[in-house]
Amino acid sequence: MKNFVGVLIAVLVIYVIYFDLTVGTLPSLANQHVEKSVNQHGEINEAIQNPKMALPYFDAKVEPGQTVISVVEHQLGKSLPVSISDLINDFKKLNEGQSPEKIKIGVTYHFPDYSN
């Protein structure tokens, strides 16, 4: 029985190595483009995939009462598809370490675009 389990583990390891070398597990940067959309207020939003950041984003001006979560959910039209900690980390990456808790009304920030 130990030999059988050992053979199964060896086959699994070989398959994982083969898959990683042929298909890969990291996203490709080859298909980057700008997507434009119009929200409910007629404003044009751009989802940009920046090769330097490798994270699609859109720009939005913060209105009174808005949070990072509410802005992203409003853009998506549904609840967040990622965890809040991922959203916070992505927001900080896009805005040079700016804390999401300290956003200011009337300032335009880059928000991560999870529409894809």
The first five atom37 places (N, CA, C, CB, O) and aatype in JSON, in Angstrom:
{
  "aatype": [12, 11, 2, 13, 19, 7, 19, 10, 9, 0, 19, 10, 19, 9, 18, 19, 9, 18, 13, 3, 10, 16, 19, 7, 16, 10, 14, 15, 10, 0, 2, 5, 8, 19, 6, 11, 15, 19, 2, 5, 8, 7, 6, 9, 2, 6, 0, 9, 5, 2, 14, 11, 12, 0, 10, 14, 18, 13, 3, 0, 11, 19, 6, 14, 7, 5, 16, 19, 9, 15, 19, 19, 6, 8, 5, 10, 7, 11, 15, 10, 14, 19, 15, 9, 15, 3, 10, 9, 2, 3, 13, 11, 11, 10, 2, 6, 7, 5, 15, 14, 6, 11, 9, 11, 9, 7, 19, 16, 18, 8, 13, 14, 3, 18, 15, 2],
  "atom_mask": [
    [1, 1, 1, 1, 1],
    [1, 1, 1, 1, 1],
    [1, 1, 1, 1, 1],
    [1, 1, 1, 1, 1],
    [1, 1, 1, 1, 1],
    [1, 1, 1, 0, 1],
    [1, 1, 1, 1, 1],
    [1, 1, 1, 1, 1],
    [1, 1, 1, 1, 1],
    [1, 1, 1, 1, 1],
    [1, 1, 1, 1, 1],
    [1, 1, 1, 1, 1],
    [1, 1, 1, 1, 1],
    [1, 1, 1, 1, 1],
    [1, 1, 1, 1, 1],
    [1, 1, 1, 1, 1],
    [1, 1, 1, 1, 1],
    [1, 1, 1, 1, 1],
    [1, 1, 1, 1, 1],
    [1, 1, 1, 1, 1],
    [1, 1, 1, 1, 1],
    [1, 1, 1, 1, 1],
    [1, 1, 1, 1, 1],
    [1, 1, 1, 0, 1],
    [1, 1, 1, 1, 1],
    [1, 1, 1, 1, 1],
    [1, 1, 1, 1, 1],
    [1, 1, 1, 1, 1],
    [1, 1, 1, 1, 1],
    [1, 1, 1, 1, 1],
    [1, 1, 1, 1, 1],
    [1, 1, 1, 1, 1],
    [1, 1, 1, 1, 1],
    [1, 1, 1, 1, 1],
    [1, 1, 1, 1, 1],
    [1, 1, 1, 1, 1],
    [1, 1, 1, 1, 1],
    [1, 1, 1, 1, 1],
    [1, 1, 1, 1, 1],
    [1, 1, 1, 1, 1],
    [1, 1, 1, 1, 1],
    [1, 1, 1, 0, 1],
    [1, 1, 1, 1, 1],
    [1, 1, 1, 1, 1],
    [1, 1, 1, 1, 1],
    [1, 1, 1, 1, 1],
    [1, 1, 1, 1, 1],
    [1, 1, 1, 1, 1],
    [1, 1, 1, 1, 1],
    [1, 1, 1, 1, 1],
    [1, 1, 1, 1, 1],
    [1, 1, 1, 1, 1],
    [1, 1, 1, 1, 1],
    [1, 1, 1, 1, 1],
    [1, 1, 1, 1, 1],
    [1, 1, 1, 1, 1],
    [1, 1, 1, 1, 1],
    [1, 1, 1, 1, 1],
    [1, 1, 1, 1, 1],
    [1, 1, 1, 1, 1],
    [1, 1, 1, 1, 1],
    [1, 1, 1, 1, 1],
    [1, 1, 1, 1, 1],
    [1, 1, 1, 1, 1],
    [1, 1, 1, 0, 1],
    [1, 1, 1, 1, 1],
    [1, 1, 1, 1, 1],
    [1, 1, 1, 1, 1],
    [1, 1, 1, 1, 1],
    [1, 1, 1, 1, 1],
    [1, 1, 1, 1, 1],
    [1, 1, 1, 1, 1],
    [1, 1, 1, 1, 1],
    [1, 1, 1, 1, 1],
    [1, 1, 1, 1, 1],
    [1, 1, 1, 1, 1],
    [1, 1, 1, 0, 1],
    [1, 1, 1, 1, 1],
    [1, 1, 1, 1, 1],
    [1, 1, 1, 1, 1],
    [1, 1, 1, 1, 1],
    [1, 1, 1, 1, 1],
    [1, 1, 1, 1, 1],
    [1, 1, 1, 1, 1],
    [1, 1, 1, 1, 1],
    [1, 1, 1, 1, 1],
    [1, 1, 1, 1, 1],
    [1, 1, 1, 1, 1],
    [1, 1, 1, 1, 1],
    [1, 1, 1, 1, 1],
    [1, 1, 1, 1, 1],
    [1, 1, 1, 1, 1],
    [1, 1, 1, 1, 1],
    [1, 1, 1, 1, 1],
    [1, 1, 1, 1, 1],
    [1, 1, 1, 1, 1],
    [1, 1, 1, 0, 1],
    [1, 1, 1, 1, 1],
    [1, 1, 1, 1, 1],
    [1, 1, 1, 1, 1],
    [1, 1, 1, 1, 1],
    [1, 1, 1, 1, 1],
    [1, 1, 1, 1, 1],
    [1, 1, 1, 1, 1],
    [1, 1, 1, 1, 1],
    [1, 1, 1, 0, 1],
    [1, 1, 1, 1, 1],
    [1, 1, 1, 1, 1],
    [1, 1, 1, 1, 1],
    [1, 1, 1, 1, 1],
    [1, 1, 1, 1, 1],
    [1, 1, 1, 1, 1],
    [1, 1, 1, 1, 1],
    [1, 1, 1, 1, 1],
    [1, 1, 1, 1, 1],
    [1, 1, 1, 1, 1]
  ],
  "atom_positions": [
    [[0.82, -1.19, 0.0], [0.0, 0.0, 0.0], [0.87, 1.27, 0.0], [-0.93, -0.01, 1.2], [0.53, 2.25, -0.65]],
    [[1.99, 1.23, 0.74], [2.89, 2.39, 0.77], [3.47, 2.66, -0.61], [4.02, 2.17, 1.79], [3.63, 3.81, -1.0]],
    [[3.78, 1.59, -1.35], [4.33, 1.77, -2.7], [3.3, 2.41, -3.62], [4.78, 0.42, -3.29], [3.65, 3.27, -4.44]],
    [[2.04, 2.02, -3.49], [0.98, 2.56, -4.33], [0.8, 4.06, -4.06], [-0.34, 1.8, -4.08], [0.68, 4.85, -5.0]],
    [[0.79, 4.46, -2.79], [0.66, 5.87, -2.44], [1.88, 6.65, -2.93], [0.49, 6.04, -0.9], [1.74, 7.77, -3.42]],
    [[3.06, 6.06, -2.81], [4.27, 6.71, -3.3], [4.22, 6.95, -4.8], [0.0, 0.0, 0.0], [4.64, 8.01, -5.27]],
    [[3.73, 5.97, -5.55], [3.61, 6.1, -7.0], [2.6, 7.19, -7.34], [3.19, 4.76, -7.65], [2.84, 7.98, -8.26]],
    [[1.47, 7.25, -6.63], [0.47, 8.3, -6.89], [1.03, 9.69, -6.61], [-0.79, 8.06, -6.03], [0.8, 10.63, -7.38]],
    [[1.76, 9.83, -5.54], [2.37, 11.13, -5.23], [3.4, 11.51, -6.28], [3.02, 11.1, -3.83], [3.47, 12.68, -6.68]],
    [[4.2, 10.56, -6.73], [5.2, 10.84, -7.77], [4.52, 11.27, -9.07], [6.07, 9.6, -8.02], [4.99, 12.2, -9.72]],
    [[3.44, 10.6, -9.45], [2.71, 10.96, -10.67], [2.12, 12.36, -10.53], [1.58, 9.93, -10.97], [2.17, 13.15, -11.48]],
    [[1.57, 12.67, -9.37], [1.01, 14.0, -9.14], [2.08, 15.08, -9.24], [0.33, 14.06, -7.76], [1.86, 16.12, -9.87]],
    [[3.23, 14.85, -8.64], [4.33, 15.82, -8.68], [4.81, 16.02, -10.12], [5.5, 15.35, -7.79], [5.05, 17.15, -10.53]],
    [[4.94, 14.95, -10.88], [5.37, 15.05, -12.28], [4.35, 15.83, -13.1], [5.59, 13.64, -12.89], [4.72, 16.66, -13.93]],
    [[3.05, 15.57, -12.87], [2.02, 16.29, -13.59], [2.05, 17.78, -13.25], [0.63, 15.7, -13.27], [1.94, 18.62, -14.14]],
    [[2.2, 18.12, -11.98], [2.24, 19.52, -11.57], [3.43, 20.24, -12.2], [2.3, 19.63, -10.03], [3.29, 21.37, -12.66]],
    [[4.56, 19.61, -12.22], [5.75, 20.21, -12.85], [5.53, 20.4, -14.35], [7.0, 19.34, -12.6], [5.87, 21.45, -14.9]],
    [[4.97, 19.4, -15.01], [4.67, 19.5, -16.44], [3.71, 20.65, -16.71], [4.09, 18.17, -16.96], [3.94, 21.45, -17.62]],
    [[2.62, 20.73, -15.93], [1.63, 21.78, -16.12], [2.25, 23.16, -15.91], [0.45, 21.58, -15.15], [1.99, 24.08, -16.69]],
    [[3.06, 23.3, -14.89], [3.69, 24.59, -14.59], [4.64, 25.03, -15.7], [4.44, 24.51, -13.27], [4.7, 26.21, -16.03]],
    [[5.36, 24.09, -16.28], [6.32, 24.44, -17.33], [5.65, 24.7, -18.68], [7.34, 23.35, -17.48], [6.14, 25.5, -19.47]],
    [[4.55, 24.03, -18.97], [3.89, 24.2, -20.27], [2.85, 25.3, -20.26], [3.25, 22.9, -20.7], [2.9, 26.2, -21.09]],
    [[1.9, 25.25, -19.35], [0.81, 26.22, -19.31], [1.17, 27.4, -18.41], [-0.48, 25.56, -18.82], [0.91, 28.55, -18.76]],
    [[1.75, 27.11, -17.28], [2.12, 28.16, -16.34], [0.99, 28.47, -15.38], [0.0, 0.0, 0.0], [-0.16, 28.1, -15.61]],
    [[1.33, 29.16, -14.31], [0.32, 29.52, -13.32], [0.22, 31.03, -13.11], [0.64, 28.84, -12.0], [-0.67, 31.48, -12.38]],
    [[1.08, 31.81, -13.73], [1.03, 33.26, -13.6], [0.28, 33.87, -14.77], [2.45, 33.85, -13.5], [0.37, 33.35, -15.88]],
    [[-0.46, 34.96, -14.55], [-1.19, 35.59, -15.65], [-0.25, 36.21, -16.67], [-2.14, 36.65, -15.12], [0.83, 36.69, -16.32]],
    [[-0.67, 36.2, -17.91], [0.13, 36.77, -18.99], [-0.08, 38.27, -19.07], [-0.22, 36.12, -20.33], [-1.19, 38.75, -18.85]],
    [[0.97, 39.01, -19.37], [0.86, 40.46, -19.53], [0.67, 40.86, -20.99], [2.1, 41.14, -18.98], [0.68, 42.05, -21.31]],
    [[0.49, 39.89, -21.88], [0.42, 40.17, -23.31], [-0.9, 40.81, -23.73], [0.62, 38.9, -24.09], [-0.92, 41.58, -24.69]],
    [[-1.99, 40.54, -23.04], [-3.3, 41.01, -23.47], [-3.76, 42.22, -22.66], [-4.32, 39.89, -23.36], [-4.83, 42.17, -22.05]],
    [[-2.99, 43.28, -22.65], [-3.36, 44.47, -21.91], [-4.0, 45.49, -22.83], [-2.14, 45.08, -21.21], [-3.56, 45.67, -23.97]],
    [[-5.04, 46.14, -22.34], [-5.73, 47.15, -23.13], [-6.52, 48.06, -22.21], [-6.66, 46.49, -24.17], [-6.59, 47.85, -21.0]],
    [[-7.13, 49.09, -22.81], [-7.94, 50.04, -22.06], [-9.4, 49.75, -22.38], [-7.57, 51.53, -22.41], [-9.79, 49.68, -23.55]],
    [[-10.2, 49.59, -21.33], [-11.63, 49.39, -21.51], [-12.34, 50.64, -21.01], [-12.13, 48.12, -20.75], [-12.05, 51.14, -19.93]],
    [[-13.28, 51.14, -21.83], [-14.04, 52.32, -21.43], [-15.47, 51.9, -21.19], [-13.95, 53.45, -22.5], [-16.03, 51.07, -21.91]],
    [[-16.07, 52.49, -20.15], [-17.47, 52.24, -19.86], [-18.1, 53.53, -19.38], [-17.64, 51.11, -18.81], [-17.41, 54.44, -18.94]],
    [[-19.42, 53.6, -19.47], [-20.16, 54.77, -19.02], [-21.02, 54.32, -17.84], [-21.03, 55.39, -20.17], [-21.78, 53.36, -17.95]],
    [[-20.9, 55.03, -16.72], [-21.69, 54.65, -15.55], [-23.07, 55.28, -15.6], [-20.97, 55.06, -14.26], [-23.43, 55.9, -16.6]],
    [[-23.84, 55.13, -14.54], [-25.23, 55.61, -14.5], [-25.33, 57.12, -14.6], [-25.89, 55.16, -13.23], [-26.37, 57.64, -15.02]],
    [[-24.28, 57.84, -14.23], [-24.31, 59.29, -14.25], [-23.75, 59.86, -15.56], [-23.52, 59.84, -13.08], [-23.59, 61.08, -15.68]],
    [[-23.47, 59.01, -16.52], [-22.94, 59.46, -17.8], [-21.46, 59.74, -17.81], [0.0, 0.0, 0.0], [-20.93, 60.25, -18.79]],
    [[-20.78, 59.41, -16.71], [-19.33, 59.64, -16.65], [-18.61, 58.48, -17.31], [-18.86, 59.81, -15.18], [-19.02, 57.33, -17.2]],
    [[-17.52, 58.8, -17.99], [-16.73, 57.77, -18.66], [-15.67, 57.26, -17.69], [-16.07, 58.31, -19.95], [-14.91, 58.04, -17.11]],
    [[-15.64, 55.95, -17.52], [-14.64, 55.31, -16.67], [-13.73, 54.48, -17.56], [-15.3, 54.43, -15.57], [-14.19, 53.81, -18.48]],
    [[-12.47, 54.53, -17.27], [-11.5, 53.74, -18.02], [-10.89, 52.69, -17.11], [-10.41, 54.63, -18.64], [-10.41, 53.0, -16.01]],
    [[-10.9, 51.44, -17.57], [-10.2, 50.37, -16.86], [-8.9, 50.15, -17.6], [-11.06, 49.03, -16.79], [-8.88, 49.66, -18.72]],
    [[-7.81, 50.52, -16.97], [-6.51, 50.49, -17.62], [-5.67, 49.4, -17.01], [-5.8, 51.85, -17.5], [-5.62, 49.24, -15.79]],
    [[-5.01, 48.65, -17.88], [-4.05, 47.68, -17.37], [-2.67, 48.26, -17.65], [-4.23, 46.27, -18.04], [-2.2, 48.28, -18.78]],
    [[-2.04, 48.72, -16.6], [-0.74, 49.35, -16.69], [0.34, 48.29, -16.51], [-0.59, 50.48, -15.63], [0.35, 47.61, -15.48]],
    [[1.26, 48.12, -17.47], [2.28, 47.1, -17.33], [3.15, 47.29, -16.09], [3.16, 47.07, -18.55], [3.62, 46.31, -15.51]],
    [[3.37, 48.53, -15.67], [4.18, 48.78, -14.49], [3.48, 48.24, -13.24], [4.46, 50.28, -14.34], [4.14, 47.68, -12.36]],
    [[2.17, 48.4, -13.17], [1.42, 47.97, -12.0], [0.8, 46.59, -12.18], [0.34, 48.97, -11.68], [0.53, 45.9, -11.2]],
    [[0.57, 46.16, -13.41], [-0.04, 44.88, -13.73], [-1.36, 44.69, -13.0], [0.92, 43.74, -13.38], [-1.7, 43.57, -12.63]],
    [[-2.11, 45.75, -12.8], [-3.38, 45.7, -12.11], [-4.34, 46.66, -12.8], [-3.21, 46.04, -10.59], [-4.06, 47.86, -12.87]],
    [[-5.47, 46.16, -13.3], [-6.41, 47.07, -13.96], [-7.04, 48.02, -12.93], [-7.51, 46.27, -14.7], [-7.31, 47.63, -11.79]],
    [[-7.27, 49.26, -13.35], [-7.86, 50.22, -12.43], [-8.7, 51.23, -13.18], [-6.77, 50.93, -11.64], [-8.65, 51.33, -14.4]],
    [[-9.49, 51.98, -12.42], [-10.25, 53.09, -12.96], [-10.05, 54.27, -12.01], [-11.78, 52.74, -13.14], [-9.74, 54.08, -10.84]],
    [[-10.22, 55.47, -12.53], [-10.08, 56.67, -11.72], [-11.46, 57.15, -11.31], [-9.31, 57.78, -12.49], [-12.4, 57.13, -12.11]],
    [[-11.58, 57.58, -10.07], [-12.86, 58.11, -9.59], [-12.59, 59.19, -8.55], [-13.76, 56.98, -8.99], [-11.64, 59.1, -7.77]],
    [[-13.43, 60.2, -8.57], [-13.35, 61.29, -7.59], [-14.22, 60.9, -6.4], [-13.8, 62.66, -8.22], [-15.37, 60.5, -6.57]],
    [[-13.67, 61.03, -5.21], [-14.38, 60.62, -3.99], [-15.42, 61.67, -3.62], [-13.4, 60.39, -2.83], [-15.11, 62.86, -3.51]],
    [[-16.65, 61.21, -3.43], [-17.76, 62.08, -3.03], [-18.0, 61.91, -1.53], [-19.05, 61.75, -3.84], [-17.55, 60.92, -0.94]],
    [[-18.71, 62.85, -0.89], [-19.0, 62.72, 0.54], [-19.72, 61.4, 0.86], [-19.84, 63.9, 1.02], [-20.65, 61.01, 0.16]],
    [[-19.28, 60.74, 1.91], [-19.9, 59.49, 2.35], [-19.38, 58.24, 1.67], [0.0, 0.0, 0.0], [-19.78, 57.14, 2.04]],
    [[-18.52, 58.38, 0.69], [-18.01, 57.22, -0.03], [-16.78, 56.64, 0.67], [-17.67, 57.58, -1.47], [-16.0, 57.36, 1.3]],
    [[-16.64, 55.33, 0.54], [-15.45, 54.63, 1.0], [-14.85, 53.91, -0.21], [-15.78, 53.61, 2.16], [-15.45, 53.88, -1.28]],
    [[-13.68, 53.35, -0.04], [-13.06, 52.6, -1.14], [-13.97, 51.44, -1.55], [-11.65, 52.06, -0.72], [-14.15, 51.18, -2.74]],
    [[-14.54, 50.76, -0.57], [-15.43, 49.63, -0.87], [-16.65, 50.1, -1.64], [-15.86, 48.92, 0.43], [-17.03, 49.47, -2.63]],
    [[-17.27, 51.2, -1.21], [-18.49, 51.66, -1.88], [-18.21, 52.12, -3.31], [-19.14, 52.79, -1.09], [-19.04, 51.91, -4.2]],
    [[-17.06, 52.76, -3.54], [-16.71, 53.21, -4.89], [-16.53, 52.01, -5.82], [-15.43, 54.07, -4.86], [-17.04, 52.0, -6.94]],
    [[-15.79, 51.0, -5.35], [-15.54, 49.82, -6.19], [-16.83, 49.04, -6.42], [-14.47, 48.91, -5.54], [-17.08, 48.59, -7.54]],
    [[-17.65, 48.87, -5.39], [-18.93, 48.15, -5.56], [-19.86, 48.91, -6.49], [-19.61, 47.94, -4.2], [-20.58, 48.29, -7.27]],
    [[-19.85, 50.24, -6.42], [-20.68, 51.04, -7.33], [-20.23, 50.85, -8.78], [-20.63, 52.54, -6.94], [-21.05, 50.74, -9.68]],
    [[-18.93, 50.83, -8.99], [-18.39, 50.63, -10.34], [-18.77, 49.26, -10.87], [-16.85, 50.79, -10.33], [-19.13, 49.12, -12.05]],
    [[-18.7, 48.23, -10.01], [-19.02, 46.87, -10.43], [-20.51, 46.64, -10.57], [-18.44, 45.87, -9.45], [-20.94, 45.85, -11.41]],
    [[-21.3, 47.32, -9.76], [-22.74, 47.07, -9.74], [-23.1, 45.83, -8.95], [0.0, 0.0, 0.0], [-24.21, 45.32, -9.08]],
    [[-22.19, 45.34, -8.15], [-22.42, 44.16, -7.3], [-21.43, 44.19, -6.16], [-22.28, 42.82, -8.13], [-20.61, 45.11, -6.06]],
    [[-21.49, 43.19, -5.28], [-20.58, 43.15, -4.15], [-19.17, 42.77, -4.59], [-21.08, 42.17, -3.09], [-18.97, 42.3, -5.72]],
    [[-18.22, 42.96, -3.71], [-16.81, 42.7, -4.02], [-16.56, 41.23, -4.35], [-15.93, 43.12, -2.86], [-17.03, 40.35, -3.63]],
    [[-15.83, 40.95, -5.44], [-15.45, 39.57, -5.76], [-14.16, 39.13, -5.07], [-15.31, 39.41, -7.26], [-13.73, 37.99, -5.24]],
    [[-13.53, 40.03, -4.3], [-12.28, 39.73, -3.61], [-12.44, 40.08, -2.13], [-11.07, 40.51, -4.24], [-13.42, 40.72, -1.75]],
    [[-11.5, 39.66, -1.32], [-11.56, 39.99, 0.1], [-11.23, 41.46, 0.32], [-10.59, 39.09, 0.91], [-10.61, 42.11, -0.53]],
    [[-11.64, 41.98, 1.46], [-11.39, 43.37, 1.78], [-9.89, 43.63, 1.91], [-12.11, 43.77, 3.07], [-9.41, 44.69, 1.52]],
    [[-9.16, 42.67, 2.46], [-7.71, 42.85, 2.59], [-7.03, 42.93, 1.22], [-7.1, 41.72, 3.42], [-6.08, 43.68, 1.05]],
    [[-7.52, 42.14, 0.24], [-6.98, 42.24, -1.12], [-7.29, 43.61, -1.73], [-7.57, 41.13, -2.01], [-6.44, 44.21, -2.39]],
    [[-8.5, 44.1, -1.49], [-8.88, 45.43, -1.99], [-7.98, 46.51, -1.39], [-10.36, 45.72, -1.67], [-7.52, 47.4, -2.1]],
    [[-7.74, 46.42, -0.1], [-6.88, 47.41, 0.57], [-5.46, 47.37, 0.0], [-6.85, 47.16, 2.09], [-4.87, 48.41, -0.28]],
    [[-4.92, 46.17, -0.15], [-3.57, 46.04, -0.7], [-3.48, 46.57, -2.13], [-3.12, 44.58, -0.66], [-2.52, 47.26, -2.48]],
    [[-4.48, 46.25, -2.95], [-4.49, 46.74, -4.34], [-4.62, 48.26, -4.39], [-5.64, 46.09, -5.13], [-3.96, 48.91, -5.19]],
    [[-5.48, 48.82, -3.53], [-5.63, 50.28, -3.49], [-4.31, 50.94, -3.11], [-6.73, 50.67, -2.48], [-3.92, 51.95, -3.71]],
    [[-3.62, 50.38, -2.12], [-2.33, 50.95, -1.71], [-1.3, 50.86, -2.83], [-1.81, 50.23, -0.46], [-0.51, 51.79, -3.01]],
    [[-1.28, 49.76, -3.58], [-0.35, 49.61, -4.7], [-0.61, 50.68, -5.77], [-0.47, 48.21, -5.32], [0.32, 51.26, -6.32]],
    [[-1.88, 50.91, -6.05], [-2.24, 51.85, -7.12], [-2.04, 53.32, -6.72], [-3.67, 51.63, -7.53], [-1.9, 54.18, -7.58]],
    [[-2.04, 53.59, -5.42], [-1.98, 54.98, -4.96], [-0.76, 55.26, -4.08], [-3.23, 55.31, -4.19], [-0.83, 56.04, -3.14]],
    [[0.34, 54.62, -4.39], [1.63, 54.87, -3.75], [1.56, 54.8, -2.23], [2.16, 56.22, -4.18], [2.09, 55.68, -1.55]],
    [[0.9, 53.77, -1.7], [0.86, 53.55, -0.27], [-0.21, 54.33, 0.47], [0.0, 0.0, 0.0], [-0.28, 54.25, 1.7]],
    [[-1.04, 55.07, -0.23], [-2.12, 55.85, 0.4], [-3.06, 54.91, 1.15], [-2.9, 56.69, -0.65], [-3.53, 53.92, 0.58]],
    [[-3.33, 55.2, 2.4], [-4.22, 54.38, 3.2], [-5.67, 54.6, 2.79], [-4.03, 54.69, 4.7], [-6.1, 55.75, 2.66]],
    [[-6.44, 53.53, 2.57], [-7.85, 53.69, 2.18], [-8.68, 54.4, 3.25], [-8.46, 52.34, 1.88], [-9.7, 55.01, 2.94]],
    [[-8.25, 54.31, 4.51], [-8.98, 54.96, 5.59], [-8.81, 56.48, 5.58], [-8.52, 54.4, 6.93], [-9.57, 57.19, 6.23]],
    [[-7.81, 56.97, 4.85], [-7.5, 58.4, 4.86], [-7.77, 59.08, 3.52], [-6.06, 58.6, 5.26], [-7.15, 60.1, 3.22]],
    [[-8.69, 58.53, 2.71], [-9.01, 59.18, 1.45], [-9.75, 60.49, 1.74], [-9.87, 58.25, 0.53], [-10.42, 60.63, 2.76]],
    [[-9.62, 61.45, 0.82], [-10.19, 62.78, 1.02], [-11.27, 63.06, -0.01], [-9.09, 63.85, 0.94], [-11.16, 62.66, -1.17]],
    [[-12.3, 63.73, 0.41], [-13.41, 64.11, -0.46], [-12.9, 65.07, -1.53], [-14.58, 64.75, 0.36], [-12.14, 65.99, -1.23]],
    [[-13.32, 64.84, -2.77], [-12.95, 65.72, -3.88], [-11.65, 65.37, -4.56], [0.0, 0.0, 0.0], [-11.29, 66.0, -5.55]],
    [[-10.94, 64.36, -4.05], [-9.67, 63.94, -4.65], [-9.93, 62.72, -5.52], [-8.61, 63.63, -3.54], [-10.72, 61.85, -5.17]],
    [[-9.24, 62.66, -6.66], [-9.36, 61.52, -7.57], [-8.28, 60.51, -7.26], [-9.28, 61.98, -9.05], [-7.1, 60.85, -7.15]],
    [[-8.69, 59.25, -7.11], [-7.77, 58.16, -6.8], [-7.91, 57.07, -7.86], [-8.05, 57.58, -5.39], [-8.88, 57.03, -8.61]],
    [[-6.91, 56.18, -7.91], [-6.99, 54.97, -8.73], [-7.63, 53.88, -7.87], [-5.56, 54.52, -9.26], [-7.19, 53.62, -6.75]],
    [[-8.67, 53.25, -8.4], [-9.34, 52.16, -7.7], [-9.17, 50.89, -8.51], [-10.84, 52.48, -7.46], [-9.24, 50.94, -9.74]],
    [[-8.93, 49.75, -7.86], [-8.76, 48.5, -8.61], [-10.06, 48.12, -9.3], [-8.3, 47.36, -7.68], [-11.14, 48.24, -8.73]],
    [[-9.94, 47.64, -10.54], [-11.1, 47.25, -11.34], [-11.19, 45.74, -11.37], [-11.02, 47.83, -12.78], [-10.35, 45.07, -11.99]],
    [[-12.2, 45.2, -10.71], [-12.38, 43.75, -10.65], [-13.49, 43.27, -11.58], [-12.69, 43.32, -9.21], [-14.08, 42.22, -11.35]],
    [[-13.78, 44.02, -12.62], [-14.88, 43.65, -13.52], [-14.55, 42.46, -14.41], [-15.25, 44.83, -14.39], [-15.45, 41.87, -15.0]],
    [[-13.27, 42.1, -14.52], [-12.91, 40.96, -15.38], [-12.95, 39.66, -14.62], [-11.54, 41.16, -15.99], [-12.68, 38.61, -15.19]]
  ]
}
